[in-house]
Structure formats: structure tokens, C-alpha cells
Amino acid sequence: MSQPPVSIRLGDTAPAFTLPDVVRGEPVAFGGAEPLAPCTCVVFMCNHCPYVHFLLAHFVALSHDYSARGVRFLAISANDVASHPQDAPHHMQTLSQKMNFGFPYLYDASQAVAKAYGAACTPEFFVIDAAGALAYHGRYGAARPGVDLPGGEDLCAALDAVLDGRAVDVTQYPSIGCSIKWKA
């Protein structure tokens, strides 16, 4: 199976991309010539992962709150749908509508964006500042399925810091979840 390269480092320019939004059927761009939001949160996720299921309702509510403060959210699924058909675009569309996503749910069919970011699992969070630099890469928070309720404290701390113009704490913990299902 193909593996992603080493992840982009804090301070690196986040890779630009254009991917199709499975709900609206239109391409969504990030970076490049596109003007950037004060803060952007890119999350690699998928439909089947129990770690995504665990925090999804909380994350959707959080995204609504932070969107009102100027954060742009982009969710990306890059899983191989041949091995995991429940992650196919039509199922992504159903989940987005059912959960009332206020953000695009993008499909990375080639897996090029996931590889460019060095994404390894779902859910995995990347916070990018207004200059396009990676400010945070890691987990949602310390809670895990069956242990606690999701709080999103790590992601919220990073979003708050970027919005307030402060440096994000460099102590960042990797996300834990299901591995991205790479194409052979």
C-alpha cells in the first residue's frame, strides 16, 4: 500500500488544493490564488471510522460556533472506496446532510491532498493561519471513545490562538483514529 510522505511542519505553507464538494457538486479551492480566511481548519475524516463518529456531533457544533468567528472548515475524505465503499461520495453526501455540516465535505479521489499534508489517520486536524502557514497539526482533544466525552480542547486552543494572533502551543499531540485507507 502507498504511504504518505512526512507531514508538513509547523510554519510550512499549507499545500493548496481544489477538490469536489460531494454535497454541492462544485469544486472548492484552498490556497493558491484563493484569499485565505483568518483561520482555516482542514480535517481528514471519513464515514466509517468510530473515532470520527465519537466526536462528529461535537465537532459539527464547534464548527458552527467558530465559523461565526471567521474560521473556515474543510473536511476531506481520502479513503480508497474500493476497500471501504461506505466512504464513497454518495455516502459522504448523506452523512453531511444528516449531520447538518456547515462546511464542505470534499473527496480526495487521487489521495494527492492527503499525501501532500502527510495525513495518516481519521480524524486528523490541520489549522492554518491567514498567511497560509500551518499553526497546528494533531488531535481534537484527549478524550477517546468509551472513555470520556469529546471536548475538542486541543483544537479549540489552536483556533483561539490563531484568531487572537498568538502563537499556538508547540506541544501538539498526534491524532489517534483509523488509518487512511490507501490505494494499492
LOMI-379318 format. One record per residue (C-alpha): y negated, x negated, z. Coordinates in steps of 0.02 Angstrom, whole numbers, plus 50000, padded with zeros to 5 digits. Layout:
BEGIN
YXZ...
END
This chain:
BEGIN
500005000050000498234994549964497204989450116495314989850138494284973950147493484968450309492214981150365490364978950331489504970550478488094976950586486454973750497487254973450324486594985450193487735000450186488565002450016487775015549903488895028949829488955045349735490415057049771490785075349733490455088349867492025099249871491055114649927489575114549809490455105749666488985093949640488835075249662487995068949821487195051749823486835039749964485815023749948485335015249787483795023849717484005038349838482705038949977483555037050146483435048750295482775041450458484605040250507486225043650414487945046350489489415043550372491085049250443492755046150361493865060750407495225071850337496025088750363497705084050437497255071450573497475077650754496075066050810494895074650687495505091850745495175086650925493325083250901492885093350746492085108650828491085097450945490575086050801490005100750692488915107250836488245089650865487845087850680486845104050682485825097750831485505080450758485155086850582483665095950657483055078950717483165071150543484935064050539485875066050376487755068450395489025064650258490885067350284492105058650167493965060850143494825046750051496645050550085497955049849948498295068249914499955064349830500645059350001499545071250103499205086949999498375095750146496915083850119496625089649939494875095449890495285114149892495915112450072494365102150115493285116250047494215129050154494005118650312492155115750278491835134350256492915139450405492055127050522490305130250452489935112150408488085109650387488425093650291489295089250128491165085750132491445072749996493045067449911493325048949875494745050649749494705032349697494575026549879493225014249822491955020249951493195019150095493625001450040491784996650021491465002150200493084994650264493585011350337495305010950417495575027550504495015045350530493855049150610492795033550590490905033550608489545023150524487705025350573486415018650451484565016550487483105021150375483115003750296484935006150244485644994050372487244997550468486755000450650488395007250720490225007250670491525014550785492195028950884491485045950926491735043351112493015038251243493945054951255495635056951171496715072151129497605078651282496605067551400494835074351403493585084851306492605076751164490865071351214490295060251073489355048851192489555033151086488965041550926487535050551015486925034251094486885026050922486005040850840484725041750981484375023150972484095023450783482995038950793481975031050935481775014550841482805004950970484224992850939485955000450954487044992551088488104979251004489594983651114490454995550996492245001551009493345004350857493845021850814495615027450850496465040350741497585042250590497595028250464496825031650296498235035650177498015022650041498675024849865500115013449818
END
